[in-house]
Each structure stands twice: as C-alpha cells, then as structure tokens.
Amino acid sequence: MELVPAILFLQSILAATWRMATPILYAAVGEVFSERAGVLNIGLEGIMLIGAFAAYSTAYETGSLLLGLVAAIISGLLSGLLFAVFTVTVKANQIVVGAAFNMIGMGITGFLYRAFYAESGKILSLKTFLPVDIPVLSSIPFFGEVFFRHNLMVYATLILVPLASFILYRTAFGLSISAVGEHPKAADTVGINVLRTRYVSILIGTSLAAIGGAFLVLAYADQFVEGIVTGRGFIALAVVVFGGWSPWGAMGTSLLFGVFYALQLRIQAMPDVLIPYQFLQALPYFATLLVLVGLTKRRVRAPKALGIPY
C-alpha cells in the first residue's frame, strides 16, 4: 500500500470512528448513571430501538429532526418510568425486566414499522443532520477531516462526557447516586431518598439510550429498518464495565468499538478484499468477547448493590 492511499485509509477510519462510537457512547454514559445507583438495565437494546423508531416516525411525519429527537427523549423517559416501576417499586428481577424490554422493543417497533411504513409505497428516507465544518480547523490537513467535520449529535458527546463526570463526582446528587449504589441502607439512614435517586438515575439512563437510538436514524442512516440497533445496546453494557463505571472510561472504550465498526465498513467497501462480509460484520462482536475475556484478568469492581432491590 502506497503512502498517500495508506494515509487516506487511516484518515477515513479515524473520521468514522467517532461517528460509529456515538450511539454506543450515549447509551453507555446513561447506563453508568443507572448502574452506579445499583440498577442494572440490560434492556438498552430495546430502549434504543424504541427511541430510534420514535425519532424516525416523528421526524418523517413532521419534517423536523429536532422534534424527532424530542420524541426519542420522551420515549426514553416513558420506557425508563415503566422500567423503574417494575424494578424499583415492584422490586422485580432486573435481568428479567431488561430482557422483556429487549423483546418488547424489537416486537413493537417491527410491528409499527410494517404497519405504517414498510408497505406504504412512500419514500421512507429522511434528511439527516448534516456535518458542521468548524471554521479554519476543518481545513487542517488530515486532522480537519477526523475531528472537525461531524454533525451536532457527534459534537454533543464532547459536552455529555465532562458534564456527566461533573454530575457524578462533583455534585451532591452524584454522591447520592454512588452512596445508593454502594450501600442503599446506609444512604437511607442519612436522609437520601433511595427510591427517588434510583428513579432519576434510570430516567437519565434510558433517555440517553433513546438518544443513542435516535442518532442512528437522524444522523447516521436516513431511515428506520427493523433491528437497526444491531447489538449496540449489548455492547454499551460491556463498555460500562470495561470503562470502570466512569463516563471517561465509557468514552475511551466506545471509541475502541468505533474503530472496529469503522474498520469493517471500510474494508467491505474495498473491491480487492476477499474476506467474507459476514466475518467483517462480526468484528465488533468479536471485540466485545475479547473485552469480556480481558476483564477476567483486570480488577474491576462493580457497585456493591448493583442488581439488588431495596
């Protein structure tokens, strides 16, 4: 491979990495809030699907991407409220409730899409959020394409991660979340409302997961397809653990998975590569397995009350 094509190939991979990591990052940062409060939500896949369909249907019918994003957030809040009622108030098994959300998300979005769009004969594409070139910086050779030519939902992660870190580590609410996730009974005795803290943490988590799903139809693809999330919700769960239940750790690990997503798409587009496309599509999931294997050799400690009702 010659020097210039090699540089262009690397540039295209790095430029796509941030975009491909974005939906995982939204879901993972949200799940950090939930798990640090002691609630494990394995239903991220279903919630992302619901958010994606809510965003798509609203944006398609109204012509407004902003309204589509708002609809996704509302769907995430409603999903989170339902999840919290069962896991926090009813004290149902969190794994079972999360698995149910995954099945509900897949089933209801597939049904609604087929009922209202798949057989309508309409043009189903959206006008997605366009890349915003940062003046001057976007024209920098190599780095301009990699860092300064993305859409607003990608740039928003630069605010999301430090804001989430500030809330979790520098505010009373963040300290309450950690206390509830580590020792809810002790937190309760000092006046922290455990149930309310868990409710709010879950709602933050599910609304961010829904935004991650919305990204796929509003800023990545231009239409909804059944199962569009394709396992990103499950990958986000692995990202939370490997990132040490930290927003910055989640960002770094999400970018790692973004590399694999970008790599498999770029290699598939190369006509002279004879690797079966099924193998390339499986790259991010192989990476997930390798991360989970790596966790057995790395000391990571989950919140002590994770998954335990109070």
C-alpha positions in Angstrom: 0.0 0.0 0.0 1.5 3.4 -1.1 2.0 6.2 1.4 -0.8 8.5 0.2 -3.5 5.8 0.0 -2.4 4.5 3.4 -2.9 7.9 4.9 -6.3 8.4 3.3 -7.3 4.9 4.5 -6.2 5.8 8.1 -8.0 9.2 7.9 -11.3 7.6 6.7 -11.1 5.0 9.6 -10.4 7.6 12.3 -13.0 10.0 10.9 -15.7 7.3 11.0 -14.6 6.0 14.5 -16.1 8.9 16.4 -19.4 8.7 14.5 -19.7 4.9 14.9 -18.9 5.2 18.6 -21.5 7.9 19.3 -24.7 5.8 19.7 -22.8 3.4 22.0 -21.4 6.3 24.0 -24.8 7.8 24.6 -26.2 4.5 25.8 -23.1 3.7 27.9 -23.0 7.0 29.7 -26.6 6.7 30.5 -26.1 3.2 31.8 -23.3 4.5 34.0 -25.8 6.6 35.9 -28.2 3.6 36.3 -25.6 1.1 37.4 -23.9 3.4 39.8 -27.3 3.8 41.5 -27.5 0.0 41.8 -29.8 -0.7 38.9 -28.7 -3.0 36.0 -30.7 -2.3 32.8 -29.9 -4.9 30.2 -32.8 -3.6 28.1 -30.8 -0.9 26.4 -31.1 -2.6 23.0 -34.9 -2.5 23.2 -34.9 1.1 24.5 -32.6 2.2 21.8 -34.9 0.6 19.2 -37.9 2.4 20.6 -36.0 5.7 20.6 -34.9 5.1 17.0 -38.5 4.4 15.8 -40.0 7.4 17.8 -37.4 9.7 16.3 -37.9 8.4 12.8 -41.7 8.4 12.8 -41.9 11.9 14.3 -39.2 13.4 12.0 -40.8 11.7 9.0 -44.3 12.9 9.7 -43.3 16.4 10.8 -40.3 17.0 8.7 -38.4 18.2 11.9 -35.3 16.4 13.1 -35.4 18.4 16.3 -38.9 17.1 17.0 -37.7 13.6 16.2 -35.0 14.0 18.8 -37.5 15.3 21.4 -39.8 12.3 20.6 -36.9 9.9 21.2 -36.2 11.5 24.6 -39.8 11.3 25.6 -39.9 7.6 24.6 -36.8 7.0 26.7 -38.4 8.7 29.7 -41.6 6.7 29.4 -39.6 3.5 28.9 -37.5 4.4 32.0 -40.5 5.1 34.1 -42.0 1.7 33.2 -38.7 0.0 33.9 -38.3 1.8 37.2 -41.9 0.9 38.3 -41.1 -2.8 37.9 -37.5 -2.8 39.2 -37.6 -0.2 41.9 -41.2 -0.1 43.2 -42.3 -3.7 42.4 -38.8 -5.0 43.0 -39.0 -7.4 40.1 -35.8 -9.1 38.9 -33.8 -6.5 36.9 -32.4 -9.0 34.4 -35.9 -10.4 33.6 -37.4 -6.9 33.2 -34.5 -5.8 31.0 -34.8 -8.9 28.8 -38.5 -8.2 28.4 -37.7 -4.7 27.3 -35.5 -6.0 24.6 -38.2 -8.3 23.3 -40.8 -5.6 23.5 -38.6 -3.1 21.7 -37.9 -5.5 18.9 -41.5 -6.6 18.6 -43.3 -3.3 18.8 -41.0 -1.3 16.5 -41.1 -4.1 13.9 -44.9 -4.2 14.0 -45.4 -0.4 13.9 -42.8 0.0 11.1 -44.5 -2.7 8.9 -48.0 -1.4 9.7 -47.3 2.3 8.9 -44.3 2.4 6.6 -43.0 -0.8 5.1 -46.0 -1.4 2.8 -47.0 2.2 2.3 -45.1 2.7 -1.0 -43.8 6.0 0.2 -40.2 7.3 0.0 -39.0 6.5 3.5 -35.8 8.4 3.8 -35.1 11.5 6.0 -32.9 14.5 5.7 -30.4 13.8 8.4 -28.3 16.2 10.5 -25.6 17.5 8.2 -21.9 17.7 9.1 -20.9 21.1 10.5 -17.4 22.1 9.4 -15.6 24.1 12.2 -14.2 27.2 10.5 -10.4 27.1 9.9 -10.0 23.9 12.0 -11.9 21.7 9.4 -9.3 22.7 6.7 -6.3 21.4 8.7 -4.8 18.5 6.6 -5.7 15.1 8.0 -7.0 16.2 11.4 -9.6 18.5 10.0 -11.5 15.6 8.4 -11.0 13.4 11.5 -12.1 15.8 14.2 -13.9 18.9 12.8 -16.4 17.7 10.2 -19.1 16.0 12.1 -22.8 16.6 12.9 -24.1 18.2 16.0 -25.1 14.9 17.7 -21.5 13.8 17.5 -20.1 17.1 18.8 -22.6 16.9 21.7 -20.6 14.0 23.2 -17.8 16.5 24.0 -20.3 18.1 26.3 -22.0 15.0 27.5 -19.0 13.2 28.9 -17.5 16.0 31.0 -21.0 17.1 32.2 -21.8 13.5 33.3 -18.4 13.3 35.1 -19.1 16.6 36.9 -22.5 15.5 38.0 -21.3 12.1 39.3 -18.2 13.3 41.0 -18.7 17.0 41.9 -22.4 17.3 42.9 -24.5 16.2 45.9 -26.7 14.3 43.5 -23.8 12.4 42.1 -22.5 11.5 45.5 -26.0 10.3 46.4 -26.1 8.1 43.4 -22.8 6.5 44.4 -24.0 6.0 48.0 -27.2 4.4 46.9 -25.3 2.0 44.6 -22.8 1.1 47.2 -24.9 0.8 50.4 -28.5 1.9 50.0 -29.4 1.2 53.6 -26.7 3.4 54.9 -27.7 6.1 52.4 -31.3 5.8 53.6 -30.3 6.3 57.2 -28.6 9.6 56.4 -31.6 11.0 54.6 -31.0 10.1 51.0 -34.2 9.0 49.2 -33.0 5.7 47.7 -36.1 5.1 45.5 -36.2 8.6 44.1 -32.4 8.6 43.4 -32.8 5.3 41.5 -35.8 6.5 39.6 -34.0 9.6 38.4 -30.8 7.6 37.5 -32.9 5.2 35.5 -34.6 8.0 33.6 -31.3 9.6 32.8 -30.0 6.3 31.5 -33.0 5.4 29.4 -33.3 8.9 27.9 -29.6 8.9 26.8 -30.1 5.4 25.4 -33.0 6.6 23.4 -30.9 9.5 22.1 -28.3 6.9 21.0 -31.0 5.1 19.1 -32.3 8.3 17.6 -28.7 9.1 16.3 -28.9 6.0 14.1 -31.9 7.4 12.1 -31.3 11.2 12.4 -27.6 11.5 12.0 -26.2 8.2 10.6 -28.7 6.3 8.4 -31.6 8.2 6.7 -34.3 5.7 7.5 -35.5 3.1 10.0 -35.1 -0.6 9.5 -36.1 -3.4 11.8 -33.3 -4.2 14.3 -31.3 -1.1 13.3 -29.5 -1.0 16.6 -27.8 -4.4 15.8 -26.4 -5.2 19.2 -25.1 -1.7 20.2 -27.2 -1.8 23.4 -25.4 -5.0 24.5 -22.0 -3.6 23.5 -22.8 -0.5 25.6 -23.3 -2.8 28.6 -19.8 -4.2 28.1 -18.4 -0.7 27.6 -19.8 0.4 31.0 -17.9 -2.5 32.8 -14.7 -2.2 30.8 -14.8 1.6 31.3 -14.9 1.1 35.1 -18.4 2.7 35.5 -16.9 6.1 34.5 -18.1 8.4 31.8 -14.5 9.0 30.6 -13.8 5.3 30.6 -17.0 4.7 28.7 -15.9 7.2 26.1 -12.5 5.6 25.6 -14.0 2.1 25.3 -16.7 3.3 22.9 -14.1 4.8 20.7 -12.3 1.4 20.7 -15.5 -0.3 19.5 -16.0 2.6 17.0 -12.7 1.6 15.4 -13.9 -1.9 14.8 -17.2 -0.7 13.3 -15.4 1.8 11.0 -12.8 -0.8 10.0 -15.4 -3.4 9.0 -17.4 -0.9 6.9 -14.3 0.4 5.2 -12.9 -3.0 4.4 -16.2 -4.1 3.0 -16.1 -1.2 0.5 -12.7 -2.3 -0.8 -13.2 -4.4 -4.0 -10.0 -6.3 -3.9 -10.6 -7.7 -0.4 -11.9 -11.3 -0.5 -12.7 -11.6 3.2 -16.4 -12.8 3.6 -18.5 -9.8 4.6 -20.2 -11.9 7.4 -16.8 -12.1 9.1 -16.3 -8.4 8.8 -19.7 -7.6 10.2 -18.9 -9.8 13.2 -15.7 -7.8 14.1 -17.3 -5.5 16.7 -18.9 -8.5 18.5 -15.6 -10.4 18.4 -14.1 -7.3 20.0 -16.8 -7.5 22.7 -15.8 -11.0 23.5 -12.2 -10.1 23.7 -13.0 -7.2 26.1 -15.0 -9.6 28.3 -12.2 -12.1 28.4 -9.8 -9.2 29.2 -12.0 -8.3 32.2 -11.2 -11.6 33.8 -7.5 -10.5 34.0 -8.3 -7.0 35.1 -9.6 -5.9 38.5 -12.8 -4.0 38.1 -15.3 -3.6 40.9 -19.0 -3.1 40.3 -21.1 -1.0 42.7 -21.8 -3.4 45.6 -25.6 -3.1 45.5 -25.8 -3.5 41.7 -28.8 -5.6 40.7 -30.1 -5.8 44.3 -33.6 -4.3 45.0 -34.1 -2.1 48.1 
